[in-house]
Amino acid sequence: MQGTDFNIRHLRAFHIVQENQGITSASKVLHMSQPALTQAIAKLEATLATPLFSRSNKGMLATEAGQVFGARVARALGFLTQGAQSAAQQQTLSASPGFAHLLSTTQLRALVAVATQGNYSLAARALGLSQPSVFRAARELEQLSGLILFERTRTGIALTPSAATLTRAARLAFAELDQGLEELQALSGRDSGSITIGSLPLARAELLPRAIGSLAKALPATRVDVIDGPYDDLLHALRDGEIDLLIGALREPPPAEDVMQERLFDDRLGVYCAPTHPLAQRPALAASDLAKWPWIVPRRGTPTRACFDRFFEQHGMTPPDRLVESSSMILARGLLADGERLTMLSQNQVGEELRSGHFHQLPVVLDDLPRPIGLTYRRSWVPTPTQALALDLLRQSAQSLPAA
């Protein structure tokens, strides 16, 4: 079961009943009959296979499971309300007041699928529905909200800024519900928690393997998903709730107001080659010596590439142009083996390659300042106990790394 499987209106009913500690008061707030409200709560409890309330003549009080899940439901509904308000503010059209309280799961799933796939046909295939069903749900959402959400382009469907805002809110709400399900499973003794980590290259060598190994020993059933990719893509996925945290070089200033950065350690760069490279035996090197050789460097926009360009420019030289642009350690190892190329990499990224003799560090003094390496996560993120343990283990792993 996933967060996208819940009936949003049943969740809202549960939230209001929990707030009012009874069906009678909640039914007045929701403008629902008491039998309909009672049935909605019963269906939700059946879906979760756990009682959410203890019922007595004093009212309905949330059980431990109800309190745990209720906190996640409240946060999920909060994301939808905030997202709807922000979406409405981005258009001059008059949005339907309070439309966040009328959203359905079907409409939100259609919105997210169209945003992800780029057209109705692919979205329908991803959802296992017919194309007309997805199109109808998307149009119903536009009518309900009073907003323009979709625009046709030559390549498919483009989201308006309002739609992008509402999509992010839906993804965050679904992610929150997924966390709630994991916490309910932990309460019932089925600890099958998960964490999804966006990883930049230098974290993959030692930091992540150590932390994941420790987590597997402590909680063997935990699922850890590690997603590689460019920083901008990972940051977008983080802000949308598709990953839980991002680990790698921190940015200054922070990339967005809705994320936080936490420093774990400082890193320095070095210049490396194969042990058989002609420069490997030289006791001292000048920038002009390095400029004569082909390089492997990350793409523009990364901190390492900026340092590479700056190194040559400060020595009055144009940066070399015989480049392979990549952040892949596997590719770097393969390309360095030909004995000609050089590369600039994090010192914390190449420990195993130096120990195994695949890389040789050249005596080059770079002007790079220590780079803070750490965690980036959403300000609004409340980790599950499993995710909190993973965070602590990452911090402990960072402390055991050699100083750069």
N, C-alpha and C positions, 0 to 999 in steps of 0.2 A: 504494500500500500504506500502511496505517496501523497504529498500535500495537495497535489492537483486532483486527487480523487474525492476530496471533501466537498460537501454542499456548503457553500459560503453562507447561505441563509440559515442553515442549521447551526453553523458555528456562531453566527451573530445571536441567534436565539439562546444558545448555551451561555454566551458571554453576558447577555442581559439578565438571564435567570440567576447566574452566579452573582452579579452585582446587586440584584434585588433580593436574593435569598428566597425566592419563591415564584411560583407560576402566576399568581394573581397580579402582583405588581408588575411583573415583566410583561404580561399580556397587554397591559394598558400602555406601556412604553412602546411596545412593538406593534400595537393595533392588530393583534392576533387573538383569536379565540383561545381559551385555555385548553380545550382538547387538541387543537392544532399545535400549540406550543408544547404540550405534553408529548405528543407524537413525535415532534422534531427532536426533542431531547432523547426519547427512547431510541429513535433511529440512529442518532449519533453514538449513544452508548453501545448499541448493537454493533455498529461499524467498528468501534474501538475494542469491543469485547471486554469492556470494563465499566463498572459503575462510576459515574462522575459526581453523583450527589448521594448524600444520605438523607432520607426523607423522614420527617417527623411532624408532629403537630405544631412545632415551632418554626417550620419552614424547610427549606432545602439548603443544606450546607455542603459545600464541595468536599469530596473525599480527597485523600492525598493525591490520587491520580487526577482528580478534577482541578486541584490547585496547580499542579505542575502543568497540565495541558492548558488550563485556563490562562496562565501567564503567557504562553506562546500564542494562543488565540487572540488575546488582547493586543499583542504586538503586531500580529498579522493584520488584524483589522485596522490598527493604527497606521500601518504602512499604506493600506488601501485608501484610507481617509485622507492622509497627507498627500498621497499621489494624485488623488482626484482633485484636491484643492489646487495643487500646483499646476496640473494639466489645464484646469479651467482658467487660471491666471495667465496662461500663455496664449490665449486666443481672445480676440475682441468680441467674438460671438458670446451670446448669453448662454452659459452652461446651465443645465437643469440643476436646480438647487438640491443638495443632498443626494446626488445620484450614486455616491459611493455606497449608500445603504441599500441600493437596489441591484448592485452588481451580482451576476451569477457566475458560478464556476465555469460553465460552458462558454460564456462570453470572454472570460479572462484567459482560458486555455486557448481559445481561438486567436485572441490578440497576441499572446506570446508565440504561438506557432507561426502566425503570419510574419511577425517580427523576425523570427529566427530563420524561416525558410524563404521569405521574400515574395511568395505568391500563394494564392489560395489552393492550388492543386497540390503543391508539395506540403503545405500545411495540413491539408486534409489527409494526405498519405501518412504524415508523421503522427497524426492523432487517431488514425484508423477510422476516419469518418468520410462521408461523401463530401465532395467539393461544395455542393449547394448548401449543406448543413453548416460548413465553416463560414461560407460567405454570408449566410443568413445571421449567424451569431455575431459576426463582425459588424454587420449593418445595424443589428439590434443595439449593439453597444454604442454606436454613433448616435442613434436616435435617442437612446436612454440618456446619454451624457449631454447631448446638444452640441457636441464638438465634432470638428472635422479630424478624423484620425488617419485616414488612408488616402493616398494619392497615387494614381496610376503613372507609371513611367514606361519607357520603351523596354526595360528589362524586367519589369514586374511591379511590385507594390512598394511604395516608399511610405514610411511612417512620418507623420507630422511631429513637431517637437512635443505637442501634447500627448500624442500616442506613445512616443518614446518614454516620456515621464511616467505614464500610466503602466507601460510595460515593465519598467524597472520596479515599480511598486508591486505589481503582481508577482514578479519573480521573487522579490524579497519576502512577500507574504507566503508564497508556496515554500520557500526555503525555511521560513520560521515554523511552518506546520510540520515539515520533515523533521526538524529538530525536536519538536514536541513528541512526535511518534517515537523517536529514538529514546527520549527520556521515559516515556511510558513503558517501552520494552525493558529498559534498565530497571524500572520499579518492579516489574514482574519477574525479574531474574534472568531475562534474556538480553544480555549485554552485547548487542550487535551494533554499537555506535560506529560513526564514520567521520572522517574529516577529509576535505578536499583542499589540496595545497597547490598554489601556483608557484612554480619554481623557476628562478633565473639560473643561468649556468653554474655560477660558482657555488651554489648551495648543494648541488647534486653530488659533489665529489666526496665530502666527508660529513658535513653537518646533517643533512637529511638522512643518510644511511644510519648514522648513529642514533638519531632520535627515533626513527621508524623501528629500528631493532629493539630499542628499549620499550617502545609502546607495544610491540608485538609480544614481548615477554610479560608485560603487565596486564594487557588486555588482548589475548590471542584472537578474539573474534572481531576485533576492530577492522573496518575496511578503510584503507588509506588510498586515496586517489591523488596521484601527482601529475599535474598538467604543466607541460613545457610550452613556451611561446615567447614572443616579444613582449616587452614590458607593457606597452599600451594595450595589447590584447588582454593580458592577464589583469591589468587594472580595471578594464571595462567589465570583465567577468566577475571580478571581486565586487565591484560596486553594484552589480546586478544580482548578487547572491548566488552566482553559479560556482564560485569557489569561496572557501572560508577565510583563507589568509594567503598572502603573497610574501615570499621570502627572497631577498636579494638586496642589491644596492639601494639605499634610501635616496630619495630625491629632495633637493632643497631649491625652492620651497616645496612643501608637501604638494602632491599633485591635485588634490581636491579637498574641499572642506568637509566632505562626509567620510574621510578616511583618517586613520591615525597611523603614525610610524613609531616603531620601538627599536632602538639600536641594540644589537646583540654584541657586535665586535667591530673592530676597524680592520680594513684590508689595504694592502699595498699591491702595486703592479710590478711585474718583472718582464724581462725579455728572454725568450727561450728559443732553442733550436735543437736539432738532433745532435747526439754526441759526436757524430761523424762530420758535422758541419765544419767548413774551413775556419770559421771564426771561433770554434769551441775552445781552441788552445791559446787564443790571444789573451794576454794578461790585462790589456786595456783596449778600449774601443772608442772611436769618435762617431758622431752622428753620420758623418760621410761614409764610414765603413758600413753602417747599417742600411743606408739608402741604396746601396748597390744591389740589394737582394730582394727577391719577392717575399711578400708578407701574407699572413692570414690574420685578419682583424675583424672585429664585429662591425655591423652596419652603422651608418651615421645615426646620431641621436643617442648613442649609448655612452656612458662615462668613459669606458676604455677607449673607444674610438676618438673621443675628444682629447684624451691624453696623448694618444698616438699622433694625431695631427699637431697638437701643440708642441710636442717634443721636437719635431723637425722644424716647425716654424720659429721656435725660439733659438734654434741654431742657424737661422737664416736660410733655411732650405724649404723647398716644396716637398710635401709628403710624398713618398713613393706611390706610383700608380699601378704597379704590378701586384694587384691585390686579389685575394679570395676573401669575400666578405661572409663570415660565418661565426657563430658563437658555439658551434658544436665541438666538444672536446674529442669525440671520436674522429671527426673529420680532421681536426688539427693534428692529432696523432698520426693519422694516415698520411697527411700531406708533409709533415715534418720528416717522415721516414725517407723521403726522396733525397734528403741531405742538403737541400738548397734553401728552403723557406725558413723565415723567422716568424715569431708570433709574440704578441703582448697579451699576457693573461694575469689573472689574479693569483697571488702567491698561495692563497688558501685553496685554489682550484687545482693546483698541479702537484700536490704533495705525493700522490701515488705514482704519478708519471716520473717524478724525480727519483723516488725510492726504487722504482723498477728499472731505471736507466733509459727510459724512452725519451726524456727531455733533459736538456742541459741548460742551466741558467747562465746567461752572459753577464759579464761585469759592466753593466750599464746603469748609471745613476739617473733615475727619472725624477722629474720635479713634481710628481703627483703627491698630493696631500693624502693622508689616510682617509679611505672611503668608509663611511659608516655602512655596515651591512646589518640588516635586521628584518623585522616583520612589518607588514602593512595590513591593516584590517579595518573593517567598517566601524565607525564610531558607534553605530547602533547595534553591533554584534554582541550577543550574549551567548558565549560558548556553552555547549553541553558539558557535563562532567568529563566525558571522553575527550572532547576537544580541548578543555582546560588542561587536562593531563598532557595532551600532545604539546600544547604551548609550553608547559613547564619543562618538558623533556627537550624541546628545542633550545630553551634558554640554558639548560644544563649542558647540552652538547656544545653550545657556543663557548661556554666557559672553559671547556676542556681542549679547545683548539689552540695550537701554538700561536704565540703573538707574531704579527706580521712585522 
